[in-house]
Amino acid sequence: MTKIRAVTFDLWNTLLTSSPGAVEIRSRFWSEVIDERGLEIDADLLHGTLSMLPDRFDEEWRAGRQYGPTEALADCFTAFGDRLTSEDRDALAAAFEAASYELKVAPVADAADVLSAVAATGVAVGIISDTALATGRHLRTYLDAYGILQHVTFAAFSDEVGVYKPDPAIFAAALDGLGIGDPATAAHVGDLKRTDVAGARAMGMSTVRFRGVVDDPEDGAEADHVIDRLADLPRVLGPG
């Protein structure tokens, strides 16, 4: 068995989970701006506009086209039409940014302990994560808050690399950041077959599918290993 020199982790539903409510949080932040500036945007228009964003992201994400805050704001501002001045747009953009630090996020059980244990063996730890309306700069604050980030040597976020998984470029960016020249000496842990398993396998990495939060129902090739608890990861990776 090839000795593993690095392990990369997906973020959502692998290290962190997000509770429903992002639309409501952004709506609250935007309602304050709307009230302060006296904008002619009623509650129905506000909620309807923000509610379309998850579906818009999913459509673009599956097509491999970047859809982050810039694109989401453009869609929202188009929906609001001529109700906004450039100053209004700036104020709404700032509130949108602030809201992304207030999402309801929680760590997956054992995440910090498992990453700490992996790093303690001398194996490099990385993150390869697709981002949506909360970007890498936001997600680092959540990872830091739950004691996970301190064990991570390098993180490749899609908004910073410019591509989503399974594009090889985001995996290559992570391996390069971790100083790994041979993908066969790295393993990737994630919850989705289409992005995590397929992308890592195409790079020549070992693959581990974590189904402890969500058991991916979509078709696709299975990972080399499937685990229900992150605490099982050292067992499937073998001796360091």
HUZI-V818243 format. One record per residue. N is the residue number from 0. RES is the residue in one letter. SS is DSSP state (h for helix, s for strand, l for the rest). D_LAST is the distance of its C-alpha to the last C-alpha in Angstrom with 2 decimals. Layout:
BEGIN
n res ss d_last
N RES SS D_LAST
N RES SS D_LAST
END
This chain:
BEGIN
n res ss d_last
0 M l 11.11
1 T l 10.32
2 K l 6.93
3 I l 6.76
4 R l 7.98
5 A s 10.06
6 V s 11.17
7 T s 14.93
8 F s 17.09
9 D l 20.71
10 L l 22.86
11 W s 25.83
12 N l 25.24
13 T l 21.49
14 L l 21.33
15 L s 25.09
16 T s 28.19
17 S s 31.71
18 S l 34.81
19 P l 38.03
20 G l 40.47
21 A h 39.68
22 V h 43.11
23 E h 44.83
24 I h 43.07
25 R h 44.01
26 S h 47.46
27 R h 47.94
28 F h 47.05
29 W h 49.30
30 S h 52.11
31 E h 52.36
32 V h 52.81
33 I h 55.28
34 D h 57.33
35 E h 57.30
36 R h 58.41
37 G l 60.75
38 L l 59.24
39 E l 60.80
40 I l 57.68
41 D l 58.13
42 A h 55.54
43 D h 55.64
44 L h 55.06
45 L h 52.25
46 H h 50.40
47 G h 51.05
48 T h 49.77
49 L h 46.52
50 S h 46.01
51 M l 46.00
52 L h 42.97
53 P h 40.19
54 D h 41.78
55 R h 42.31
56 F h 38.66
57 D h 37.52
58 E h 39.97
59 E h 38.89
60 W h 35.14
61 R h 35.45
62 A h 37.54
63 G l 35.00
64 R l 37.48
65 Q l 36.56
66 Y l 38.23
67 G l 37.66
68 P h 40.00
69 T h 42.22
70 E h 42.96
71 A h 43.32
72 L h 45.76
73 A h 47.75
74 D h 48.15
75 C h 49.21
76 F h 51.66
77 T h 53.16
78 A h 53.74
79 F h 55.42
80 G h 57.71
81 D h 60.24
82 R h 59.73
83 L l 57.45
84 T l 58.12
85 S h 55.54
86 E h 55.31
87 D h 54.68
88 R h 51.83
89 D h 50.27
90 A h 50.58
91 L h 49.07
92 A h 46.16
93 A h 45.45
94 A h 45.61
95 F h 43.30
96 E h 40.73
97 A h 41.15
98 A h 40.80
99 S l 37.31
100 Y l 36.17
101 E l 37.77
102 L l 36.08
103 K l 35.08
104 V s 31.29
105 A s 28.89
106 P s 25.12
107 V l 23.37
108 A l 22.43
109 D l 19.17
110 A h 18.56
111 A h 18.38
112 D h 16.39
113 V h 13.65
114 L h 13.50
115 S h 13.59
116 A h 10.68
117 V h 8.49
118 A h 10.17
119 A h 9.84
120 T l 6.17
121 G l 7.83
122 V l 7.35
123 A s 11.06
124 V s 12.94
125 G s 16.17
126 I s 19.08
127 I s 21.28
128 S s 24.39
129 D l 27.89
130 T l 30.47
131 A l 33.97
132 L l 36.58
133 A l 34.10
134 T l 32.39
135 G h 29.34
136 R h 31.28
137 H h 32.09
138 L h 28.68
139 R h 27.07
140 T h 29.49
141 Y h 28.43
142 L h 24.70
143 D h 25.63
144 A h 27.92
145 Y l 25.28
146 G l 22.69
147 I l 20.36
148 L h 21.26
149 Q h 20.18
150 H h 16.47
151 V l 17.24
152 T l 17.27
153 F s 19.52
154 A s 21.53
155 A s 23.53
156 F s 26.50
157 S h 28.99
158 D h 31.99
159 E h 30.61
160 V h 29.38
161 G l 32.45
162 V l 31.10
163 Y l 29.68
164 K l 26.90
165 P l 26.83
166 D l 28.22
167 P h 25.77
168 A h 26.84
169 I h 25.05
170 F h 21.69
171 A h 22.42
172 A h 23.35
173 A h 20.08
174 L h 18.01
175 D h 20.53
176 G h 20.32
177 L h 16.57
178 G l 17.17
179 I l 15.59
180 G l 17.94
181 D l 16.48
182 P h 16.22
183 A h 14.49
184 T h 11.23
185 A s 11.77
186 A s 12.28
187 H s 15.29
188 V s 16.27
189 G s 20.04
190 D l 23.06
191 L l 25.37
192 K h 25.63
193 R h 28.04
194 T h 26.19
195 D h 22.48
196 V h 21.88
197 A h 24.51
198 G h 23.76
199 A h 20.04
200 R h 20.70
201 A h 23.53
202 M h 21.26
203 G l 19.02
204 M l 16.06
205 S s 14.42
206 T s 16.30
207 V s 16.14
208 R s 19.55
209 F s 19.97
210 R l 23.41
211 G l 23.58
212 V l 26.22
213 V l 27.81
214 D l 27.57
215 D l 28.52
216 P l 31.74
217 E l 32.16
218 D l 32.01
219 G l 29.25
220 A l 26.52
221 E l 23.91
222 A l 20.22
223 D l 17.69
224 H s 16.80
225 V s 19.10
226 I s 18.41
227 D l 21.06
228 R l 19.12
229 L h 16.48
230 A h 15.23
231 D h 14.30
232 L h 11.79
233 P h 8.56
234 R h 10.26
235 V h 11.02
236 L h 7.88
237 G l 6.47
238 P l 3.78
239 G l 0.00
END
